[in-house]
Amino acid sequence: MTTHPHDDARPPAPGDEGRPVGAHYRAFETLGSGAMGEVRRGVSDTGEPVAVKLLHPSLARMSGLVSRFVNERNVLIGLSGPNLVRVRDLVVDGPTLAIVMDLVDGGDLRAHLEGPGTLAPAEAAGLVGGVLRGLETVHAAGVVHRDIKPENVLLDRSDKDTPPVPKVADFGVSKITAGLSTGQTSVIGTPVYMAPELLDHDPTPASDLYAVGIMLYELLCGVPPFASGNPLTLMRQHAESVPGRPPGVPDVLWELVAGLLAKDPEARPAPAGAVAARLEGMARALAGVPAAARLAAAPLSESSTILTTPAVARPPSVAPRPAPAAPASRTRRTGLIAAGAVAVLLLVGGGTAVALNGGGDDPGGRPVAVESASPEPSPSPSPSAAASPSPS
């Protein structure tokens, strides 16, 4: 989502009946909006505050989406944990498709960063460690988020005596829309945070970990490692460019960030729970280290492009593999971008706008669906016993 300004859970204004959503919910004012739809403050028929995500009408017209709602309902409602925005219900109400979630009132990580510009290493490590704990739960259920970014991390500030608790949001949309496209391979995400392999491979947990690395980089220095007004240029940077090290980032934290941003998915630290444990330890060890100054732009690296796969640190007892030449998939990836064989689909307003060889002023922070010529992905497996969504 573009924004999550959940600053309070005020009751509806007198006389505001809201919009009915199914038989058990009503939706009121908009709290945030994005490519996939809008989030509204809502209330259940028992009076409990909720957040209601109304999916964009263009998504509702995609073949197979309603059946995907039915198939994935039990999986999504079954996901819960202290670092997840819990999905309570999935609603099919005529042409309306909605995801009902917990209402989190503390704003999002983007808003939290905007004030100071950067976060102290300990705070950044603690918050991102919480995000990874949420992803640990999601990945264990076979779900890949596909759109990790500060806007999709909400902060629970209900306990005034403790730091805010990060909660991962929007994993429901990614699960439901995975594999649904216009006939080509569809890669849904936000270009600033998209892993390079997504141009020609299905998303995996390693893709989420790459996005976590981009986000952690941004929290530490105020800017992402790669930036461009052209989404295609951004994807080329993800595939080829080496991120520069920001000044003021402690060695132990930079080593982890650099590992998460490895071009080779298999070279990234994993799984999410193990990376979370490392960051939790750093949060304690780095207490008192001041935040770095906010940068105007990410620093250049000593090497402008990746020519070979970087060596991965291994225990002394394990012989390192020789660094191979750039994988064929990366060469193919670069060729696709260079040839302009990527279409960027922006889900907006009344339909889908298609931009080929994009330019324009989009900073790369807007969610998009990128379609490439790679083969159709296998559909995600459905639960063995599907339940029907809430009745209208």
ABEGO torsion letter per residue (X at the ends): XABBBBABBBBBBBGBAEBBBEAABBBBBBABBBAAEBBBBBBBAAGBBBBBBBBBAAAAABBGAAAAAAAAAAAAAABBEAABBBBABBBBBEABBBBBBBBBAAEBAAAAAAAAGBBBAAAAAAAAAAAAAAAAAAAAAGBBAGBBBAAABBBBAABAABBBBBBBBGAAAAAAABGBBAGBBBBBEBAAABBAAAAABBBBAAAAAAAAAAAAAAAAAGBBABBBABAAAAAAAAAABBBBBBBGBBAAAAAAAAAAABABAAABBOBAAAAAAAAAAAAAAABGBBBBBBBABBBBBABABBABBBBBBBBAABBBBBBBBBBAAAAAAAAAAAAGABBBBBBBEAEBBBBBGBBEABAGABBBBBBBABBBBBBBBBBABBBBBBBX
